[in-house]
Amino acid sequence: MRKGLVCLFLFFAGVGVFFTGCSGSASSEKESAGELNLFIWTEYMPASVLDAFERETGIKINMSTYSSNEDLLAKVKSGGDGIYDVVVPSDYMVKMMINEGLLLELDKTKLNNIENVEQAYLNRYYDLGNKFSIPYMGGVMAIAVNKTKIASPIASVSDLFGEEFRRNLVVLDDNRAIIGAVSKSLGYSLNPATDEEFEAIESKLLELKPNIKLRDSDSPKTAMLNGETAAGLMWSAEIAICMQESSNFTVVFPKEGCYVFMDNLTILKTAKNVENAEKFINFVLRPDISKMISDEYPYLNPNKAALPLLTDSYKNNPASNIAPEVFRNGEFVQDAGLKVEKYDELWTKFTK
């Protein structure tokens, strides 16, 4: 507020200098907490968690998002040093990033809350000993069905090729997920290996194409909830949200086995805010914070300390609280290696 009395100018100027000094000290203290650059999947970290972390620590979080592991890798490699601190790659991408020397080995002395993670989700093939990664959330790709629109029983991805699904499906815009699902429906691995298998998958994909109304990895539940599609190949949490919204929806875990995944908290080797990254990861692993995340995004929660806190709607929903045998009988995506060109070629033909 401007003061109109000249006779008081010097007094207020002096007071202003005093308070500016105090304010500057407080501001410097706040700024000294620094920042954290988080790069994570779309719709995967609640704003309430970021707000709670900032209030508790004074660390400012800059969050940006991606919708595929390949997008993550491309942006990390092209973004330059220090652009991102914490990234959340899926299992096979963790292994690829370790092999390329992109991830920082974790200092477990700064991450005591790792003890909250269920042992069944630790020490997996992609990071033995969890030297570089800690499980965040996981799940499966399954089939969402609107029971009011589909009369025939659905048990397999193969059942989605029927005439009643013409222009009636939403599927993930993810080549490894959709190619893998069709591969398993043919009796192959989620990770096809031979030219003959890719040829058979190509033919089957082209059969499926007329039934697909849209591809959406960010929010496929939207098309289901607004009645635009009758079924979909979707991440389990998206199906769980549909089931929470209406009893019209159900989840089908394909009898041939699911694509299973575990997304993981990691720190980039080029991170400029390593200490803040460690604080954030340890914060996220707290049971109360893990509950906040699952309340908004009901993926498979590997945090055993959080499970008793979760709501009945989470615990009783088979698409969120996934049965152990579903996860155990599923298959992880593997690094495609030299076959990546096959996937790209097949996906280009399928999506053009």
Secondary structure, 3 states (H helix, E strand, C coil): CCCCCHHHHHHHHHHHHHHHHHHHHHHHHHHHCCEEEEEEECCCCCHHHHHHHHHHHCCEEEEEEECCHHHHHHHHHHHCCCCCCEECCEHHHHHHHHHCCCECCCCHHHCHHHHHECHHHCCCCCCCCCCCCEEEEEEEEEEEEECCCCCCCCCCHHHHHCHHHCCCEEECCCHHHHHHHHHHHCCCCCCCCCHHHHHHHHHHHHHHHHHEEEECCCCCHHHHHCCCCCEEEEEHHHHHHHHHHCCCEEEECCCCCCEEEEEEEEEECCCCCHHHHHHHHHHHCCHHHHHHHHHHCCCECCECCCHHHCCHHHHCCCCCCCCHHHHHCCEECCCCHHHHHHHHHHHHHHHC
